[in-house]
Amino acid sequence: MKVRTTIGVALISAGLVGCATSEPYRPEGKVTVPDAYVSDFRPSVGDVDLWWQGFDDPALNALVSRALERNLTIAAARKRLKAARALVTAERSDRAPSVDGYGEAALSGDTDGASETDAGAGADFLLDLDLPGRLSLEVEAAAANARANAYFVADQRRVIAAAVASQYVELRRTQARLALLEESTTLQRRTLQIVEDRFSAGLSANLDVRRAAADLAQTTAQAGILRLQRAQAANALSVLTSDTPSPIPGTAASGDIERLIPRYDGGPPLGLPANLLRRRPDLLVAEARLAEAAANVGIERADLYPSLVLPGRIGTGGGGFEGLLGNLIGSVGASLDLPLFDGGRRRAEIAAARAEADARFDEYRRSVLEVLAEVENSLVAIESYQSRINSLEDAIDQSREAYTQLNALYREGLSSLFDVLDAQRQLIASRQSLIDSEADLANAVIDFYAAVGSPNGEALELEKACSGADCR
C-alpha cells in the first residue's frame, strides 16, 4: 500500500494575520505528495550546488558560469525584482502620514492705484488610520509579488544552467557523429577499394561495386545535416551566454569519439518528494503568487468596512507678506467613509478575488504534480539509458569482430559482399546509437538536476533578502 503525506499550504495565513476585519482567505483543498518516489533507482551523491561540474568538463563549466553571469533573461528578471522591491517600499509609505507643502500669494488693486497683497504658506497632512487593514494587506500583496520575483530569478538560473548544459551536450553529440562519419567513410572507402580490385580481377560483379558505392554515398550524405546541427547548438550557446555567434572556446573535437560526450560522475542527493516544495524555485514562485492572490481577497474585503482618514493643515498667512510669520493657522479634521449601497459591486469584486485565489491554488497543485512527474521521468531515463549503453558496448564489440572476420573471408572469396556490407552497417549503426545514448544519458542527468531544483542556499538567500527591509 502506498503511503502519502498531505501538506496544507500555510503560507497564506502568514501574510494575512494583521487583517482586522476578517480571517485570512484559504482556498479549499490540500497539496498531496507521496512519501517516496516510484522508481527504485537512486543516483550516487554529487555536488548539488555546482552540479554541472560533475561532468568534469572545463569548457562546460566555463559556459555555465558565463551564462549565469551574463544571460539577458536572468538580467531582466533581476531588474524586475528590483522594481518589485521598490513597489513594496511604495506600498509601505501609504501607512505613514503624508505631508505636502503649499504656498500662495494674491495681488489685488483698485482704480485709485491702491494695491493689497495677501500671502500664505504651510503644509497639508493626511493620515489613514487603516481601520479595515487594507493598507497592511496591500503591503503583504506587494511583498508576496517581490518574493515571487526573487524566486523567479532563481528559477531562471536553474533553467539557464540546464539549457547551457543541454546545448553543450548537443554540440558534443554532433561533433562525435561527425567524427564517426569520418571514420565510417574511411572504412567504407577501403571496402569499396577492395570490391573494385576484385571486380578488376574478375572476382566480383559490377553489382557489388555499385552496392559498396551506394553505402558510401549514403553515409557521406549525413555530413551536411550534422554540420547544420553543430552550428545550431553553437549559436544557441552564444545566445545563452549573451554573445554574438562565434566559435565556442574549448570545444574543438579531439580524442576518442565516445569520450566527446560528457559523462557524469555521481548524482544529486535525491531527498524526499516533499523536499521539492522548498527546492524548486518555480514552485516557490507559484506559492508566492498564491499568497498575493489571498492578500488581494483581504484587500477587496476591506472595502466592506468603514475607513477613517484624518486630514489637517497648518500654515501662516493673511495681511500680506509681512504677516507670513505672524499668523499661525491650524486645523485637523476627520473623514469617515461608510459603505452603504453600491449595487453589489464590492461583493462581486470579493467573489472575483476569491475565484482568482482558488485558480492560483489549482495551478500550484498542478505544478507540484508536474514536478513530481519530471523527477520520476528523469530517474527512469537515467537507469534506462545506462542499461542501453551497456548493451550497445557489447553489440559494438560483437559487430566489430564479425566485420573483421567477414572482411577477411570476403578477400579470400569465402563470404559474400552482402554479408560484409551488412556487418559494416551494423557496426556503424551501433556506434551511432552509442553516441546518441551517451548524449541522451547526459541530458537525462541534466533533466534530473533541473527537476530536483536549484540549490537550497540560493533560494533561501533570495527569500531572506526579500523578507527584510527591501520586501516588508
C-alpha positions in Angstrom: 0.0 0.0 0.0 1.4 3.4 -1.0 1.7 5.9 1.8 1.1 9.5 1.1 1.6 12.7 3.0 -0.8 15.6 3.0 0.7 19.1 3.3 -1.5 22.1 3.9 -0.4 25.4 2.3 0.1 27.5 5.4 1.8 30.4 3.7 -1.4 32.3 3.1 -2.2 32.8 6.8 1.4 34.1 7.4 0.8 37.2 5.4 -2.7 38.0 6.5 -2.7 37.8 10.3 -2.8 41.6 10.6 -6.1 42.0 8.9 -8.6 43.4 11.5 -11.7 42.7 9.5 -11.7 39.0 8.6 -9.9 35.7 8.8 -7.3 35.1 6.1 -8.7 33.5 3.0 -7.7 29.9 2.4 -8.6 28.1 -0.8 -10.2 24.7 -0.3 -8.0 21.6 -0.9 -4.7 20.2 0.1 -1.4 19.6 -1.6 -0.7 15.9 -1.5 2.7 14.4 -2.3 4.0 10.8 -1.9 6.4 9.8 0.8 8.7 8.1 -1.7 9.4 8.0 -5.4 8.0 5.2 -7.5 11.4 4.4 -9.1 13.8 2.3 -7.1 16.8 3.8 -8.9 19.0 6.1 -6.8 21.9 8.1 -8.3 25.1 8.4 -6.2 25.6 11.7 -4.3 27.3 14.6 -6.1 27.7 18.4 -5.6 24.2 19.8 -5.8 25.4 23.4 -5.7 27.5 23.2 -8.8 26.0 20.1 -10.4 27.4 20.7 -13.9 30.9 20.3 -12.6 30.1 16.6 -12.1 30.7 16.2 -15.9 34.3 17.2 -15.3 34.4 19.3 -18.5 36.2 22.6 -18.2 34.5 24.0 -21.3 31.1 23.2 -19.9 32.0 24.8 -16.5 33.1 28.0 -18.3 30.0 28.2 -20.4 27.6 27.8 -17.4 29.5 30.3 -15.3 29.4 32.8 -18.2 25.7 32.3 -18.8 24.8 32.7 -15.2 26.8 35.9 -15.1 25.8 37.4 -18.5 22.5 35.9 -19.6 20.0 38.6 -20.5 16.9 36.7 -19.3 18.4 36.5 -15.9 19.4 40.1 -16.0 15.9 41.1 -17.0 14.5 39.0 -14.1 16.8 40.8 -11.6 15.6 44.2 -12.8 12.0 43.2 -12.4 12.9 42.0 -8.9 14.4 45.5 -8.2 11.1 47.1 -9.5 9.0 44.8 -7.3 11.0 45.6 -4.2 10.6 49.3 -4.9 6.8 48.8 -5.1 6.9 47.3 -1.6 8.5 50.4 -0.3 5.9 52.5 -2.1 3.1 50.5 -0.5 4.6 50.7 2.9 4.8 54.5 2.6 1.0 54.7 2.4 0.8 53.7 6.1 2.8 56.7 7.2 1.3 60.3 7.3 1.7 62.2 4.0 2.7 65.8 4.2 2.6 68.3 1.3 3.7 71.9 1.5 1.9 74.8 -0.2 2.4 78.5 -0.8 0.1 81.1 -2.2 0.0 84.8 -2.9 -2.5 87.2 -4.4 -2.2 90.8 -5.5 -5.3 93.0 -5.8 -5.8 96.6 -6.8 -8.5 99.3 -7.4 -8.9 102.2 -9.8 -7.2 104.6 -7.5 -4.0 102.7 -7.9 -4.0 101.2 -4.4 -2.9 97.6 -4.1 -3.1 94.9 -1.5 -1.1 91.7 -1.1 -2.4 88.5 0.5 0.1 85.6 1.0 0.2 82.3 2.9 2.3 79.2 3.3 2.1 75.9 5.2 1.6 72.2 4.9 -1.3 69.8 4.4 -1.1 66.4 6.1 -3.2 63.2 5.8 -3.2 60.1 7.9 -5.2 57.0 7.0 -5.8 55.0 10.2 -6.3 51.9 8.1 -9.1 50.5 10.3 -10.1 47.7 7.8 -6.4 46.7 7.3 -6.4 47.5 3.6 -3.0 49.2 3.6 -1.4 46.4 5.5 -2.8 43.9 3.1 -1.5 45.9 0.1 1.9 45.8 1.6 1.5 42.0 2.0 0.5 41.6 -1.6 3.4 43.7 -2.8 5.8 41.7 -0.6 4.4 38.4 -2.0 4.9 39.8 -5.5 8.5 40.7 -4.6 9.1 37.2 -3.3 7.7 35.7 -6.5 10.1 37.8 -8.5 13.1 36.8 -6.3 12.3 33.1 -6.7 11.8 33.7 -10.5 15.4 34.9 -10.6 16.5 31.6 -9.0 14.3 29.7 -11.4 15.8 31.4 -14.4 19.2 30.4 -13.2 18.0 26.8 -12.9 16.6 26.8 -16.4 19.5 28.6 -18.0 22.1 26.3 -16.4 20.2 23.3 -17.7 19.8 24.8 -21.1 23.5 25.5 -21.4 24.4 22.0 -20.4 21.8 20.5 -22.8 23.0 22.6 -25.8 26.6 21.7 -24.9 25.7 18.0 -25.0 24.0 18.5 -28.4 27.2 20.3 -29.7 29.3 17.4 -28.5 26.8 14.9 -29.9 27.1 16.4 -33.4 30.9 16.5 -33.1 31.0 12.9 -32.2 28.7 12.0 -35.0 30.9 13.9 -37.5 34.0 12.2 -36.2 32.3 8.8 -36.5 31.1 9.8 -40.0 34.7 10.4 -41.0 35.9 7.1 -39.6 32.9 5.3 -41.3 33.6 6.8 -44.7 37.2 5.8 -44.4 36.2 2.3 -43.6 33.7 2.2 -46.5 36.2 3.6 -48.9 38.5 0.7 -48.0 35.7 -1.7 -48.6 34.9 -0.1 -51.9 38.6 -0.3 -53.0 38.6 -4.0 -52.2 35.5 -4.6 -54.2 36.8 -2.6 -57.2 40.1 -4.5 -57.1 38.2 -7.8 -57.1 36.0 -6.5 -59.9 39.1 -5.6 -61.9 40.4 -9.1 -61.3 37.2 -10.6 -62.4 36.4 -12.0 -59.0 33.3 -9.7 -58.3 30.4 -8.5 -60.2 29.8 -4.8 -61.1 26.7 -5.0 -58.8 29.0 -5.4 -55.8 30.8 -2.2 -56.8 27.5 -0.3 -57.0 26.3 -1.6 -53.6 29.5 -0.6 -51.9 29.5 2.8 -53.6 25.8 3.4 -52.6 26.6 2.6 -49.0 29.5 5.1 -49.0 27.3 7.8 -50.6 24.5 7.2 -48.1 27.0 7.8 -45.2 28.6 10.9 -46.6 25.1 12.4 -47.2 24.7 12.8 -43.5 27.6 15.3 -43.2 25.6 18.5 -44.2 22.8 17.9 -41.7 25.3 17.2 -38.9 27.2 20.4 -39.6 23.9 22.3 -39.5 23.1 20.8 -36.2 26.5 21.6 -34.8 26.2 25.2 -35.9 22.7 25.5 -34.3 23.9 24.2 -31.0 26.9 26.5 -31.0 24.7 29.5 -31.9 22.2 28.6 -29.1 25.1 28.6 -26.6 26.1 32.0 -27.9 22.6 33.3 -27.2 22.6 31.8 -23.7 25.9 33.4 -22.9 24.8 36.7 -24.5 27.5 36.6 -27.2 27.3 37.1 -30.9 27.6 33.8 -32.9 31.2 32.7 -32.8 33.2 29.5 -32.1 32.8 28.2 -28.6 36.2 28.2 -26.7 37.4 24.8 -25.6 35.0 22.8 -27.8 37.3 21.6 -30.5 36.7 17.9 -31.3 39.6 15.7 -30.2 40.3 12.4 -28.6 38.2 9.2 -28.7 34.8 9.6 -30.3 32.9 8.0 -27.4 34.7 10.4 -24.9 33.4 13.5 -26.7 30.1 13.2 -24.9 30.4 14.4 -21.3 29.9 11.7 -18.8 28.6 12.4 -15.3 30.4 11.2 -12.3 27.9 10.9 -9.4 24.5 12.4 -9.0 22.5 14.7 -6.7 21.1 13.7 -3.3 17.6 12.9 -4.2 15.9 13.6 -0.9 12.1 13.1 -0.4 9.3 14.3 -2.7 8.2 16.8 -0.1 11.6 18.5 -0.3 10.8 19.6 -3.8 8.2 22.0 -2.5 11.1 24.1 -1.0 13.7 23.3 -3.6 12.0 24.1 -6.8 12.0 27.9 -7.4 9.1 27.7 -9.8 7.0 26.1 -7.1 8.1 28.9 -4.7 7.0 31.4 -7.4 3.6 29.7 -7.6 3.4 29.7 -3.8 4.2 33.4 -3.6 1.6 34.2 -6.3 -1.0 32.3 -4.3 -0.2 34.4 -1.2 -0.5 37.5 -3.3 -3.9 36.4 -4.6 -5.0 35.6 -1.0 -4.0 39.0 0.1 -6.0 40.6 -2.7 -9.1 38.8 -1.3 -8.5 40.7 2.0 -8.0 43.9 0.1 -11.3 43.6 -1.5 -13.0 42.6 1.8 -11.7 45.8 3.4 -13.9 47.8 1.1 -16.9 46.5 3.0 -15.8 48.2 6.2 -15.7 51.9 7.2 -12.4 53.8 6.7 -11.3 56.8 8.8 -8.9 59.4 7.4 -7.5 62.4 9.4 -6.7 65.4 7.2 -5.2 68.6 8.6 -3.5 71.8 7.7 -1.1 74.1 9.4 0.2 77.4 8.0 0.6 81.1 8.2 -0.9 83.9 6.2 -3.1 86.9 5.8 -2.4 90.5 5.6 0.5 90.5 3.1 4.0 89.1 3.1 4.9 90.8 6.3 2.2 88.6 8.0 3.6 85.3 6.9 5.4 84.7 10.2 2.8 86.3 12.4 -0.4 84.4 11.8 -0.3 80.7 12.5 -3.4 78.8 11.5 -4.0 75.1 12.1 -6.9 72.7 11.5 -7.5 69.0 12.0 -10.5 67.0 10.7 -11.8 63.5 10.3 -13.3 61.9 7.3 -15.3 58.7 7.7 -16.2 56.6 4.7 -19.1 54.3 5.4 -20.1 51.9 2.6 -23.9 51.7 2.3 -25.0 50.7 -1.2 -23.1 50.0 -4.4 -25.4 47.6 -6.2 -23.4 44.6 -5.2 -20.1 45.8 -6.8 -17.9 45.3 -3.7 -19.1 41.7 -3.1 -18.7 40.9 -6.7 -15.1 42.1 -6.6 -14.6 39.9 -3.5 -16.0 36.9 -5.3 -13.7 37.6 -8.3 -10.7 37.8 -6.0 -11.6 34.5 -4.3 -12.0 32.8 -7.6 -8.6 34.0 -8.7 -7.1 32.7 -5.5 -8.8 29.4 -6.0 -7.4 29.2 -9.5 -3.9 30.0 -8.3 -4.2 27.2 -5.8 -5.2 24.7 -8.5 -2.3 25.9 -10.7 0.1 25.4 -7.7 -1.2 21.8 -7.2 -0.9 21.1 -10.9 2.7 22.4 -10.8 3.5 20.1 -7.9 2.2 17.1 -9.9 4.2 18.1 -12.9 7.4 18.4 -10.9 7.0 15.0 -9.3 6.5 13.5 -12.8 9.6 15.3 -14.1 11.7 13.7 -11.3 10.2 10.2 -11.9 10.8 10.5 -15.6 14.4 11.6 -15.2 15.1 8.7 -12.8 13.7 6.1 -15.2 15.6 7.8 -18.1 18.9 7.6 -16.4 18.5 4.0 -15.5 17.2 3.1 -19.0 19.9 4.9 -20.9 22.7 3.4 -18.7 21.3 -0.1 -19.4 21.1 0.6 -23.1 24.7 1.9 -23.2 26.0 -1.3 -21.5 24.2 -3.4 -24.2 25.4 -1.2 -27.0 29.0 -1.5 -25.9 28.7 -5.3 -26.1 27.0 -5.0 -29.5 29.8 -2.9 -30.9 32.4 -5.4 -29.8 30.5 -8.2 -31.4 29.8 -6.3 -34.6 33.5 -5.2 -34.9 34.7 -8.8 -34.6 32.0 -10.0 -37.1 33.0 -7.4 -39.6 36.7 -8.1 -39.3 36.1 -11.8 -39.9 33.7 -11.4 -42.8 36.0 -8.9 -44.4 38.9 -11.3 -44.3 36.7 -14.1 -45.6 35.5 -11.9 -48.5 39.1 -11.2 -49.5 39.5 -14.9 -49.9 36.2 -15.3 -51.7 34.7 -17.3 -48.8 31.8 -14.8 -48.0 29.5 -12.5 -49.9 29.8 -8.8 -50.2 26.2 -8.6 -48.8 27.4 -10.1 -45.5 30.3 -7.7 -45.3 28.2 -4.6 -46.0 25.6 -5.8 -43.5 28.2 -6.3 -40.8 29.6 -2.9 -41.7 26.2 -1.2 -41.4 25.6 -2.9 -38.0 28.9 -1.7 -36.7 28.3 1.9 -37.8 24.7 1.9 -36.6 25.7 0.5 -33.2 28.4 3.2 -32.8 25.9 5.9 -33.8 23.4 4.5 -31.3 26.1 4.5 -28.6 26.8 8.2 -29.2 23.1 9.1 -29.1 22.6 7.1 -25.9 25.6 8.7 -24.2 24.1 12.1 -25.1 20.7 11.0 -24.0 22.1 9.8 -20.7 23.8 13.2 -20.2 20.6 15.0 -21.0 18.7 12.8 -18.6 21.1 13.7 -15.8 20.6 17.4 -16.7 16.9 16.9 -16.6 17.2 15.3 -13.2 19.1 18.2 -11.7 16.6 20.7 -13.3 13.8 18.6 -11.8 15.1 18.5 -8.2 15.5 22.3 -8.3 18.2 24.8 -7.6 20.5 24.8 -4.5 18.6 25.5 -1.3 21.2 28.1 -0.3 20.4 30.3 -3.3 16.6 30.1 -2.8 16.9 30.7 0.9 19.2 33.6 0.3 16.7 35.2 -2.0 13.9 34.6 0.4 15.8 36.2 3.2 16.7 39.2 1.1 13.0 39.6 0.2 11.8 39.2 3.8 13.8 42.1 5.2 13.6 45.8 4.7 13.5 45.5 0.9 10.4 43.5 0.8 8.4 44.0 4.0 
